[in-house]
Amino acid sequence: MNSESPWAESAQQFQQIFGQSWSQALQSFQKMDLGAQMPTPPALQLSQPKLQALQQQYLKEAQELWAQGLQGTPEVKDKRFAGEGWASNPVAAFSAAAYLLNARTLMGLADAVEADEKTKARIRFGVEQWMAAMAPSNFLAFNAEAQKKAIETKGESIAKGMQNLLHDITQGHVSMTDESLFEVGRNVATTEGAVVYENELFQLLEYKPLTAKVYERPFLLVPPCINKFYILDLQPENSLIRYAIEQGHRTFVVSWRNPDDSLAHKTWDDYVEDGAMAAIDVVQNITGAEQINALGFCVGGTILSNALAVLAARGDEPVASATFLTTLIDFSDTGILDVFIDEAFVKFREMQMGNGGLMKGQDLASTFSFLRPNDLVWNYVVGNYLKGETPPPFDLLYWNSDSTNLPGPFYAWYLRNFYLENSLIKPGKLTVCGEKMDLGQVDLPVYIYGSREDHIVPATAAYASTQVLPGKKRFVMGASGHIAGVINPPAKGKRSHWIRADGKFPATLDQWLEGATEHPGSWWTDWSNWLKGHAGKQIAAPKGYGKGTKFKALEPAPGSYVKQKS
């Protein structure tokens, strides 16, 4: 028998499969349903010129792939199929190459749809999720690397994988790191300080000065309530909180409580008035400062912007300068999250939890993970369950798994008024804490930072704040994404950032970048130099925490609120 005949027979079968794949793909697009949260679009129309070109390209690449298969192992350039097990198994390599061809074709079909941009984005998102889930690497029957490991370990990897699966089912989420190796307050969130105030929404942390003198204007950080604050204090060497202290700022941080049923009725107004505004007031009372400097990160920045607008409407100016890190104020461009937002979805959430209830932290975490499914979902499914591996220790991924609930009324109001209707940038449209919102009254110096590859707050959206806030502004764009771009200490010498020296803010980020210069390394030093210009003179550092009996040290930092689990 000819030694090539088994492969030739297999190739003939694959040829039949390829021939059928094209019509099946077209049929799938006519029937596509993108899930319960996304309405099924009407029958889709495809651009005929694009469709014909795509069909020709598909058949051409399929023929080339068959030829490669007959001659040896097809070359596959994708990290999911990069192991030796794939390279040494021609059938596995062929299945991976065929999968990638079909994935490219389906994405091409998505791009050929004739529809409005939102419908096209939803189709692309649905196809991406489908293709990520259907990768041959996700199944033991097709994953050559997992099979190779099972043989080498005599089945031990499969047994360990089952243990990992049962463990993750019990804990309610896929393990991204070995969570047993981390403990908040022991080896993450370790900067020395104390809780000096608390109410039902947050604890206020004051940190021990690391310099003999501090600036007279204290510094308050308002992190997102959708996550825990210690992303800003993971380790001493990458802690933005510690960095601010080292620069001579008397530093305070809001540590939001992880809501339970007792907070299920809390609203956006509560988080603005009893959260950010209360924290500003307490910092003033403790320090005796007429004005403070404030920083808001992500949703914390949106809360801070609302607090500043409420205070301005009341004739108060307790904040001398504000920093907004990857913050949405103008919600015109919400990136990939826009695929979820429409009137029907928002109404559903309002009916479900607008008057009370909790948006579970794990549901939010899963949503964000599936924005990058290959990196944040299937990568761990393959490693943990198919290969029986324990993911390596990584503080950032431990934080990422430490999810936080949101009160339902807060969440539903936020979706409608910001994500759906973008009302914050419309003067007088919104009422928060009894005051009409007008960001035109928030006339103070601001430092605005956006990350170039941010998929949560696109850099274009961060830049849009320059067109809304009237005060003196500085905008900086950093490399990388939503977290890695922000947490980029100078000592690491990593990445780069862009600054425009002429101080002009044209209408779009692209126009701004035309006059910007790239600088190597972290943006932290630029921000630190800017903040010092608004921090006032230096005074002797305080010897203790808080002030008197009203604001005494209640417990050591990081406090108890941050340790509450969803």
MIRO-663972 format. One record per residue (C-alpha): residue number from 1; residue in one letter; y, x, z. Coordinates in steps of 0.2 Angstrom, whole numbers, always signed. Layout:
residues N
DRENLUM  num  residu      y      x      z
DRENLUM  NUM       A      Y      X      Z
...
END
This chain:
residues 566
DRENLUM  num  residu      y      x      z
DRENLUM    1       M     +0     +0     +0
DRENLUM    2       N    +18     +6     -4
DRENLUM    3       S    +26    +12    +12
DRENLUM    4       E    +42     +4     +7
DRENLUM    5       S    +34    -13     +4
DRENLUM    6       P    +37    -20    +22
DRENLUM    7       W    +55    -15    +22
DRENLUM    8       A    +57    -22     +4
DRENLUM    9       E    +49    -38    +10
DRENLUM   10       S    +61    -38    +25
DRENLUM   11       A    +76    -35    +13
DRENLUM   12       Q    +71    -49     +2
DRENLUM   13       Q    +71    -61    +17
DRENLUM   14       F    +88    -54    +22
DRENLUM   15       Q    +94    -57     +4
DRENLUM   16       Q    +89    -75     +6
DRENLUM   17       I    +97    -77    +23
DRENLUM   18       F   +113    -70    +15
DRENLUM   19       G   +112    -82     +1
DRENLUM   20       Q   +111    -96    +13
DRENLUM   21       S   +124    -89    +25
DRENLUM   22       W   +139    -92    +14
DRENLUM   23       S   +136   -111    +12
DRENLUM   24       Q   +132   -113    +30
DRENLUM   25       A   +148   -104    +35
DRENLUM   26       L   +158   -116    +24
DRENLUM   27       Q   +149   -131    +31
DRENLUM   28       S   +152   -125    +49
DRENLUM   29       F   +171   -124    +45
DRENLUM   30       Q   +171   -142    +39
DRENLUM   31       K   +163   -148    +56
DRENLUM   32       M   +171   -135    +67
DRENLUM   33       D   +175   -142    +85
DRENLUM   34       L   +185   -129    +96
DRENLUM   35       G   +180   -137   +112
DRENLUM   36       A   +184   -151   +124
DRENLUM   37       Q   +201   -143   +128
DRENLUM   38       M   +206   -142   +110
DRENLUM   39       P   +207   -157    +99
DRENLUM   40       T   +196   -156    +83
DRENLUM   41       P   +207   -153    +68
DRENLUM   42       P   +205   -164    +53
DRENLUM   43       A   +194   -159    +38
DRENLUM   44       L   +200   -142    +34
DRENLUM   45       Q   +207   -136    +18
DRENLUM   46       L   +204   -118    +12
DRENLUM   47       S   +214   -108     +0
DRENLUM   48       Q   +204   -108    -16
DRENLUM   49       P   +210    -91    -21
DRENLUM   50       K   +207    -83     -4
DRENLUM   51       L   +190    -92     -4
DRENLUM   52       Q   +185    -85    -21
DRENLUM   53       A   +190    -67    -16
DRENLUM   54       L   +181    -69     +0
DRENLUM   55       Q   +165    -75     -8
DRENLUM   56       Q   +166    -60    -20
DRENLUM   57       Q   +169    -48     -6
DRENLUM   58       Y   +155    -55     +4
DRENLUM   59       L   +142    -54    -10
DRENLUM   60       K   +148    -36    -14
DRENLUM   61       E   +146    -30     +4
DRENLUM   62       A   +130    -39     +6
DRENLUM   63       Q   +122    -30    -10
DRENLUM   64       E   +129    -13     -3
DRENLUM   65       L   +121    -17    +14
DRENLUM   66       W   +104    -21     +6
DRENLUM   67       A   +105     -5     -4
DRENLUM   68       Q   +109     +5    +12
DRENLUM   69       G    +94     -3    +21
DRENLUM   70       L    +82     +2     +7
DRENLUM   71       Q    +88    +20     +8
DRENLUM   72       G    +88    +22    +26
DRENLUM   73       T    +98    +16    +42
DRENLUM   74       P   +114     +7    +38
DRENLUM   75       E   +129    +15    +46
DRENLUM   76       V   +137     +4    +60
DRENLUM   77       K   +154     +7    +67
DRENLUM   78       D   +156     -4    +82
DRENLUM   79       K   +155     +2   +100
DRENLUM   80       R   +143    -12   +104
DRENLUM   81       F   +130     -4    +93
DRENLUM   82       A   +134    +14    +96
DRENLUM   83       G   +119    +19   +106
DRENLUM   84       E   +104    +30   +100
DRENLUM   85       G    +93    +15   +101
DRENLUM   86       W   +102     +6    +87
DRENLUM   87       A   +104    +22    +76
DRENLUM   88       S    +85    +26    +77
DRENLUM   89       N    +79     +8    +73
DRENLUM   90       P    +83     +3    +55
DRENLUM   91       V    +79    -16    +57
DRENLUM   92       A    +91    -16    +73
DRENLUM   93       A   +105     -7    +63
DRENLUM   94       F   +103    -19    +49
DRENLUM   95       S   +104    -34    +60
DRENLUM   96       A   +120    -27    +68
DRENLUM   97       A   +127    -23    +51
DRENLUM   98       A   +123    -40    +44
DRENLUM   99       Y   +131    -48    +60
DRENLUM  100       L   +147    -38    +57
DRENLUM  101       L   +148    -43    +39
DRENLUM  102       N   +146    -61    +44
DRENLUM  103       A   +159    -59    +58
DRENLUM  104       R   +171    -52    +45
DRENLUM  105       T   +168    -66    +33
DRENLUM  106       L   +170    -80    +46
DRENLUM  107       M   +187    -72    +51
DRENLUM  108       G   +191    -72    +33
DRENLUM  109       L   +187    -90    +32
DRENLUM  110       A   +198    -93    +47
DRENLUM  111       D   +213    -84    +39
DRENLUM  112       A   +210    -94    +23
DRENLUM  113       V   +213   -111    +31
DRENLUM  114       E   +228   -120    +25
DRENLUM  115       A   +236   -127    +41
DRENLUM  116       D   +250   -125    +53
DRENLUM  117       E   +250   -109    +63
DRENLUM  118       K   +244   -117    +79
DRENLUM  119       T   +229   -124    +71
DRENLUM  120       K   +225   -108    +62
DRENLUM  121       A   +227    -98    +79
DRENLUM  122       R   +215   -111    +87
DRENLUM  123       I   +202   -109    +73
DRENLUM  124       R   +204    -90    +74
DRENLUM  125       F   +201    -90    +93
DRENLUM  126       G   +186   -102    +92
DRENLUM  127       V   +178    -91    +78
DRENLUM  128       E   +181    -75    +89
DRENLUM  129       Q   +173    -83   +104
DRENLUM  130       W   +158    -89    +94
DRENLUM  131       M   +156    -72    +85
DRENLUM  132       A   +157    -62   +102
DRENLUM  133       A   +144    -73   +110
DRENLUM  134       M   +132    -72    +95
DRENLUM  135       A   +132    -53    +94
DRENLUM  136       P   +114    -46    +93
DRENLUM  137       S   +118    -34   +107
DRENLUM  138       N   +119    -49   +119
DRENLUM  139       F   +101    -54   +117
DRENLUM  140       L    +86    -43   +123
DRENLUM  141       A    +76    -48   +108
DRENLUM  142       F    +88    -39    +97
DRENLUM  143       N    +96    -26   +108
DRENLUM  144       A    +88    -10   +103
DRENLUM  145       E    +96     +0   +117
DRENLUM  146       A    +90    -12   +131
DRENLUM  147       Q    +73    -12   +123
DRENLUM  148       K    +73     +7   +123
DRENLUM  149       K    +78     +7   +141
DRENLUM  150       A    +65     -6   +146
DRENLUM  151       I    +51     +5   +139
DRENLUM  152       E    +58    +21   +147
DRENLUM  153       T    +59    +13   +164
DRENLUM  154       K    +42     +4   +162
DRENLUM  155       G    +51    -13   +164
DRENLUM  156       E    +61     -8   +179
DRENLUM  157       S    +78    -11   +170
DRENLUM  158       I    +73    -29   +166
DRENLUM  159       A    +68    -32   +185
DRENLUM  160       K    +85    -25   +190
DRENLUM  161       G    +94    -35   +177
DRENLUM  162       M    +86    -51   +184
DRENLUM  163       Q    +92    -46   +202
DRENLUM  164       N   +109    -43   +195
DRENLUM  165       L   +109    -60   +187
DRENLUM  166       L   +104    -69   +203
DRENLUM  167       H   +117    -59   +213
DRENLUM  168       D   +131    -64   +200
DRENLUM  169       I   +125    -82   +200
DRENLUM  170       T   +126    -82   +219
DRENLUM  171       Q   +143    -75   +220
DRENLUM  172       G   +150    -86   +205
DRENLUM  173       H   +156    -73   +193
DRENLUM  174       V   +150    -58   +182
DRENLUM  175       S   +152    -42   +191
DRENLUM  176       M   +164    -30   +183
DRENLUM  177       T   +162    -17   +196
DRENLUM  178       D   +152    -13   +212
DRENLUM  179       E   +162    -24   +223
DRENLUM  180       S   +153    -19   +239
DRENLUM  181       L   +162     -2   +238
DRENLUM  182       F   +179     -9   +240
DRENLUM  183       E   +188    -17   +255
DRENLUM  184       V   +206    -23   +255
DRENLUM  185       G   +215    -13   +269
DRENLUM  186       R   +202     +1   +269
DRENLUM  187       N   +202     +9   +252
DRENLUM  188       V   +213     -2   +242
DRENLUM  189       A   +230     -9   +248
DRENLUM  190       T   +232     +5   +261
DRENLUM  191       T   +250     +9   +261
DRENLUM  192       E   +256     +9   +279
DRENLUM  193       G   +266     -6   +285
DRENLUM  194       A   +266    -22   +295
DRENLUM  195       V   +268    -41   +292
DRENLUM  196       V   +285    -46   +299
DRENLUM  197       Y   +286    -64   +294
DRENLUM  198       E   +274    -78   +288
DRENLUM  199       N   +275    -96   +283
DRENLUM  200       E   +261   -107   +276
DRENLUM  201       L   +264   -100   +258
DRENLUM  202       F   +266    -81   +261
DRENLUM  203       Q   +267    -66   +273
DRENLUM  204       L   +281    -54   +271
DRENLUM  205       L   +276    -36   +272
DRENLUM  206       E   +288    -22   +277
DRENLUM  207       Y   +282     -4   +274
DRENLUM  208       K   +285    +12   +284
DRENLUM  209       P   +298    +23   +276
DRENLUM  210       L   +292    +40   +269
DRENLUM  211       T   +310    +47   +269
DRENLUM  212       A   +322    +51   +283
DRENLUM  213       K   +335    +41   +274
DRENLUM  214       V   +334    +24   +265
DRENLUM  215       Y   +346    +15   +253
DRENLUM  216       E   +357     +2   +262
DRENLUM  217       R   +351    -12   +250
DRENLUM  218       P   +332    -16   +254
DRENLUM  219       F   +320    -19   +240
DRENLUM  220       L   +309    -35   +239
DRENLUM  221       L   +294    -36   +227
DRENLUM  222       V   +288    -54   +222
DRENLUM  223       P   +271    -52   +214
DRENLUM  224       P   +262    -66   +204
DRENLUM  225       C   +254    -80   +215
DRENLUM  226       I   +241    -81   +202
DRENLUM  227       N   +234    -64   +208
DRENLUM  228       K   +235    -54   +224
DRENLUM  229       F   +249    -42   +227
DRENLUM  230       Y   +238    -26   +229
DRENLUM  231       I   +238    -23   +210
DRENLUM  232       L   +254    -14   +215
DRENLUM  233       D   +245     -4   +229
DRENLUM  234       L   +228     +0   +223
DRENLUM  235       Q   +228    +18   +227
DRENLUM  236       P   +241    +30   +234
DRENLUM  237       E   +242    +39   +218
DRENLUM  238       N   +245    +24   +207
DRENLUM  239       S   +254    +12   +219
DRENLUM  240       L   +271     +6   +213
DRENLUM  241       I   +275     +0   +231
DRENLUM  242       R   +272    +18   +238
DRENLUM  243       Y   +282    +25   +224
DRENLUM  244       A   +297    +14   +228
DRENLUM  245       I   +295    +19   +246
DRENLUM  246       E   +295    +38   +241
DRENLUM  247       Q   +311    +35   +232
DRENLUM  248       G   +320    +30   +248
DRENLUM  249       H   +319    +11   +246
DRENLUM  250       R   +316     +1   +262
DRENLUM  251       T   +302    -10   +254
DRENLUM  252       F   +296    -27   +257
DRENLUM  253       V   +283    -37   +248
DRENLUM  254       V   +278    -55   +247
DRENLUM  255       S   +259    -57   +250
DRENLUM  256       W   +255    -75   +244
DRENLUM  257       R   +242    -85   +253
DRENLUM  258       N   +226    -90   +243
DRENLUM  259       P   +228   -109   +243
DRENLUM  260       D   +215   -120   +251
DRENLUM  261       D   +215   -139   +252
DRENLUM  262       S   +229   -139   +265
DRENLUM  263       L   +240   -132   +252
DRENLUM  264       A   +234   -143   +237
DRENLUM  265       H   +250   -153   +237
DRENLUM  266       K   +262   -139   +235
DRENLUM  267       T   +274   -139   +221
DRENLUM  268       W   +284   -126   +210
DRENLUM  269       D   +299   -131   +221
DRENLUM  270       D   +290   -125   +236
DRENLUM  271       Y   +286   -108   +229
DRENLUM  272       V   +304   -106   +224
DRENLUM  273       E   +312   -112   +240
DRENLUM  274       D   +299   -108   +254
DRENLUM  275       G   +293    -93   +244
DRENLUM  276       A   +305    -82   +235
DRENLUM  277       M   +321    -89   +242
DRENLUM  278       A   +314    -88   +260
DRENLUM  279       A   +308    -70   +257
DRENLUM  280       I   +326    -65   +251
DRENLUM  281       D   +333    -73   +266
DRENLUM  282       V   +321    -65   +279
DRENLUM  283       V   +324    -48   +271
DRENLUM  284       Q   +343    -50   +273
DRENLUM  285       N   +341    -56   +291
DRENLUM  286       I   +330    -41   +296
DRENLUM  287       T   +340    -28   +287
DRENLUM  288       G   +358    -35   +289
DRENLUM  289       A   +361    -32   +271
DRENLUM  290       E   +373    -43   +262
DRENLUM  291       Q   +363    -40   +246
DRENLUM  292       I   +346    -34   +241
DRENLUM  293       N   +337    -28   +226
DRENLUM  294       A   +322    -39   +219
DRENLUM  295       L   +308    -36   +208
DRENLUM  296       G   +297    -50   +200
DRENLUM  297       F   +280    -46   +191
DRENLUM  298       C   +273    -59   +179
DRENLUM  299       V   +273    -76   +186
DRENLUM  300       G   +282    -69   +201
DRENLUM  301       G   +296    -64   +189
DRENLUM  302       T   +297    -82   +183
DRENLUM  303       I   +298    -88   +201
DRENLUM  304       L   +311    -75   +205
DRENLUM  305       S   +322    -81   +190
DRENLUM  306       N   +321    -99   +196
DRENLUM  307       A   +326    -93   +214
DRENLUM  308       L   +341    -84   +207
DRENLUM  309       A   +346    -99   +197
DRENLUM  310       V   +345   -110   +212
DRENLUM  311       L   +355    -98   +222
DRENLUM  312       A   +368    -96   +209
DRENLUM  313       A   +370   -115   +208
DRENLUM  314       R   +373   -116   +226
DRENLUM  315       G   +386   -102   +225
DRENLUM  316       D   +375    -89   +233
DRENLUM  317       E   +373    -71   +227
DRENLUM  318       P   +361    -62   +239
DRENLUM  319       V   +353    -52   +225
DRENLUM  320       A   +362    -37   +218
DRENLUM  321       S   +350    -33   +204
DRENLUM  322       A   +333    -39   +198
DRENLUM  323       T   +319    -31   +189
DRENLUM  324       F   +307    -42   +178
DRENLUM  325       L   +290    -34   +174
DRENLUM  326       T   +280    -43   +160
DRENLUM  327       T   +289    -59   +164
DRENLUM  328       L   +290    -75   +154
DRENLUM  329       I   +307    -83   +155
DRENLUM  330       D   +309    -89   +137
DRENLUM  331       F   +292    -97   +133
DRENLUM  332       S   +294    -98   +114
DRENLUM  333       D   +281    -85   +112
DRENLUM  334       T   +266    -86   +124
DRENLUM  335       G   +254    -76   +113
DRENLUM  336       I   +236    -81   +113
DRENLUM  337       L   +237    -93   +128
DRENLUM  338       D   +247   -105   +116
DRENLUM  339       V   +230   -110   +109
DRENLUM  340       F   +226   -120   +125
DRENLUM  341       I   +243   -129   +127
DRENLUM  342       D   +247   -145   +119
DRENLUM  343       E   +253   -163   +125
DRENLUM  344       A   +235   -169   +127
DRENLUM  345       F   +229   -154   +137
DRENLUM  346       V   +244   -154   +149
DRENLUM  347       K   +242   -173   +152
DRENLUM  348       F   +224   -170   +156
DRENLUM  349       R   +229   -157   +169
DRENLUM  350       E   +243   -169   +176
DRENLUM  351       M   +230   -183   +178
DRENLUM  352       Q   +217   -171   +185
DRENLUM  353       M   +228   -162   +198
DRENLUM  354       G   +247   -167   +196
DRENLUM  355       N   +247   -176   +212
DRENLUM  356       G   +236   -164   +222
DRENLUM  357       G   +221   -153   +221
DRENLUM  358       L   +217   -135   +217
DRENLUM  359       M   +216   -125   +201
DRENLUM  360       K   +201   -114   +205
DRENLUM  361       G   +205    -95   +204
DRENLUM  362       Q   +188    -92   +196
DRENLUM  363       D   +192   -104   +182
DRENLUM  364       L   +208    -95   +179
DRENLUM  365       A   +200    -78   +180
DRENLUM  366       S   +187    -84   +167
DRENLUM  367       T   +200    -90   +155
DRENLUM  368       F   +209    -73   +155
DRENLUM  369       S   +193    -64   +153
DRENLUM  370       F   +188    -74   +138
DRENLUM  371       L   +205    -68   +130
DRENLUM  372       R   +195    -52   +128
DRENLUM  373       P   +177    -57   +127
DRENLUM  374       N   +169    -41   +121
DRENLUM  375       D   +177    -30   +134
DRENLUM  376       L   +178    -42   +149
DRENLUM  377       V   +163    -53   +147
DRENLUM  378       W   +149    -48   +136
DRENLUM  379       N   +150    -30   +139
DRENLUM  380       Y   +145    -33   +157
DRENLUM  381       V   +132    -46   +152
DRENLUM  382       V   +123    -33   +142
DRENLUM  383       G   +125    -19   +155
DRENLUM  384       N   +121    -29   +171
DRENLUM  385       Y   +107    -40   +164
DRENLUM  386       L    +99    -33   +149
DRENLUM  387       K   +100    -15   +154
DRENLUM  388       G    +99    -17   +173
DRENLUM  389       E   +114     -6   +176
DRENLUM  390       T   +126     -7   +191
DRENLUM  391       P   +144     -6   +185
DRENLUM  392       P   +154     +9   +191
DRENLUM  393       P   +167     +8   +205
DRENLUM  394       F   +184     +3   +198
DRENLUM  395       D   +198     -3   +209
DRENLUM  396       L   +207    -12   +196
DRENLUM  397       L   +192    -22   +191
DRENLUM  398       Y   +188    -26   +209
DRENLUM  399       W   +206    -33   +210
DRENLUM  400       N   +203    -42   +194
DRENLUM  401       S   +188    -51   +202
DRENLUM  402       D   +197    -56   +218
DRENLUM  403       S   +203    -72   +211
DRENLUM  404       T   +217    -84   +218
DRENLUM  405       N   +218   -103   +218
DRENLUM  406       L   +234   -112   +213
DRENLUM  407       P   +240   -129   +220
DRENLUM  408       G   +237   -142   +206
DRENLUM  409       P   +255   -150   +207
DRENLUM  410       F   +262   -132   +205
DRENLUM  411       Y   +251   -128   +190
DRENLUM  412       A   +253   -144   +181
DRENLUM  413       W   +272   -144   +183
DRENLUM  414       Y   +272   -126   +177
DRENLUM  415       L   +262   -130   +161
DRENLUM  416       R   +273   -144   +156
DRENLUM  417       N   +290   -138   +159
DRENLUM  418       F   +288   -120   +154
DRENLUM  419       Y   +273   -117   +143
DRENLUM  420       L   +274   -134   +134
DRENLUM  421       E   +292   -139   +134
DRENLUM  422       N   +301   -122   +137
DRENLUM  423       S   +314   -130   +147
DRENLUM  424       L   +320   -116   +158
DRENLUM  425       I   +331   -109   +144
DRENLUM  426       K   +339   -126   +141
DRENLUM  427       P   +354   -127   +153
DRENLUM  428       G   +354   -142   +164
DRENLUM  429       K   +337   -148   +157
DRENLUM  430       L   +327   -143   +173
DRENLUM  431       T   +330   -148   +191
DRENLUM  432       V   +322   -136   +204
DRENLUM  433       C   +325   -137   +222
DRENLUM  434       G   +338   -151   +219
DRENLUM  435       E   +348   -139   +207
DRENLUM  436       K   +351   -140   +189
DRENLUM  437       M   +344   -124   +181
DRENLUM  438       D   +357   -114   +171
DRENLUM  439       L   +351    -96   +168
DRENLUM  440       G   +369    -92   +161
DRENLUM  441       Q   +374    -92   +180
DRENLUM  442       V   +362    -78   +184
DRENLUM  443       D   +375    -65   +180
DRENLUM  444       L   +368    -49   +188
DRENLUM  445       P   +361    -32   +182
DRENLUM  446       V   +343    -34   +176
DRENLUM  447       Y   +330    -22   +171
DRENLUM  448       I   +317    -30   +159
DRENLUM  449       Y   +300    -22   +155
DRENLUM  450       G   +287    -27   +142
DRENLUM  451       S   +271    -19   +137
DRENLUM  452       R   +267    -16   +119
DRENLUM  453       E   +249    -23   +119
DRENLUM  454       D   +251    -36   +132
DRENLUM  455       H   +241    -52   +128
DRENLUM  456       I   +247    -62   +142
DRENLUM  457       V   +266    -59   +141
DRENLUM  458       P   +269    -52   +123
DRENLUM  459       A   +282    -39   +122
DRENLUM  460       T   +292    -50   +111
DRENLUM  461       A   +292    -63   +125
DRENLUM  462       A   +297    -51   +138
DRENLUM  463       Y   +311    -45   +126
DRENLUM  464       A   +317    -63   +124
DRENLUM  465       S   +324    -63   +142
DRENLUM  466       T   +338    -51   +135
DRENLUM  467       Q   +344    -66   +125
DRENLUM  468       V   +345    -78   +139
DRENLUM  469       L   +351    -68   +154
DRENLUM  470       P   +370    -64   +153
DRENLUM  471       G   +372    -49   +165
DRENLUM  472       K   +371    -31   +161
DRENLUM  473       K   +354    -27   +155
DRENLUM  474       R   +341    -13   +152
DRENLUM  475       F   +326    -16   +142
DRENLUM  476       V   +311     -4   +141
DRENLUM  477       M   +295     -6   +132
DRENLUM  478       G   +279     +3   +138
DRENLUM  479       A   +263     +7   +129
DRENLUM  480       S   +246     -2   +133
DRENLUM  481       G   +244    -19   +141
DRENLUM  482       H   +248    -31   +154
DRENLUM  483       I   +242    -21   +169
DRENLUM  484       A   +239     -4   +162
DRENLUM  485       G   +256     -3   +155
DRENLUM  486       V   +264     -8   +172
DRENLUM  487       I   +253     +3   +183
DRENLUM  488       N   +257    +20   +175
DRENLUM  489       P   +263    +33   +188
DRENLUM  490       P   +273    +48   +182
DRENLUM  491       A   +261    +60   +189
DRENLUM  492       K   +247    +55   +177
DRENLUM  493       G   +258    +60   +162
DRENLUM  494       K   +250    +46   +152
DRENLUM  495       R   +256    +34   +138
DRENLUM  496       S   +274    +33   +133
DRENLUM  497       H   +289    +21   +133
DRENLUM  498       W   +303    +16   +122
DRENLUM  499       I   +322    +15   +126
DRENLUM  500       R   +337    +11   +116
DRENLUM  501       A   +352    +22   +121
DRENLUM  502       D   +366    +12   +113
DRENLUM  503       G   +363     -3   +125
DRENLUM  504       K   +362    -16   +110
DRENLUM  505       F   +351    -31   +111
DRENLUM  506       P   +348    -38    +94
DRENLUM  507       A   +340    -55    +91
DRENLUM  508       T   +322    -48    +90
DRENLUM  509       L   +311    -35    +97
DRENLUM  510       D   +308    -27    +80
DRENLUM  511       Q   +327    -25    +77
DRENLUM  512       W   +328    -17    +94
DRENLUM  513       L   +314     -5    +90
DRENLUM  514       E   +323     +1    +75
DRENLUM  515       G   +336     +9    +86
DRENLUM  516       A   +324    +14   +100
DRENLUM  517       T   +317    +31   +104
DRENLUM  518       E   +299    +34   +110
DRENLUM  519       H   +298    +45   +126
DRENLUM  520       P   +282    +52   +133
DRENLUM  521       G   +275    +47   +150
DRENLUM  522       S   +279    +34   +162
DRENLUM  523       W   +294    +22   +162
DRENLUM  524       W   +294    +22   +181
DRENLUM  525       T   +306    +37   +182
DRENLUM  526       D   +319    +28   +171
DRENLUM  527       W   +317    +12   +182
DRENLUM  528       S   +319    +22   +198
DRENLUM  529       N   +335    +30   +191
DRENLUM  530       W   +342    +13   +186
DRENLUM  531       L   +337     +5   +203
DRENLUM  532       K   +346    +19   +213
DRENLUM  533       G   +362    +15   +204
DRENLUM  534       H   +361     -2   +212
DRENLUM  535       A   +354     +3   +229
DRENLUM  536       G   +371     +8   +238
DRENLUM  537       K   +373    +22   +250
DRENLUM  538       Q   +359    +30   +260
DRENLUM  539       I   +357    +27   +279
DRENLUM  540       A   +345    +32   +293
DRENLUM  541       A   +328    +25   +290
DRENLUM  542       P   +323    +12   +303
DRENLUM  543       K   +311    +17   +317
DRENLUM  544       G   +301     +1   +318
DRENLUM  545       Y   +297    -14   +309
DRENLUM  546       G   +306    -31   +308
DRENLUM  547       K   +320    -35   +320
DRENLUM  548       G   +320    -41   +338
DRENLUM  549       T   +308    -54   +343
DRENLUM  550       K   +310    -66   +329
DRENLUM  551       F   +304    -54   +315
DRENLUM  552       K   +292    -43   +325
DRENLUM  553       A   +276    -35   +318
DRENLUM  554       L   +263    -48   +318
DRENLUM  555       E   +248    -37   +311
DRENLUM  556       P   +246    -22   +301
DRENLUM  557       A   +248    -22   +282
DRENLUM  558       P   +241    -28   +271
DRENLUM  559       G   +239    -43   +282
DRENLUM  560       S   +227    -57   +283
DRENLUM  561       Y   +233    -69   +269
DRENLUM  562       V   +227    -56   +255
DRENLUM  563       K   +210    -56   +262
DRENLUM  564       Q   +207    -74   +260
DRENLUM  565       K   +194    -78   +246
DRENLUM  566       S   +194    -92   +234
END
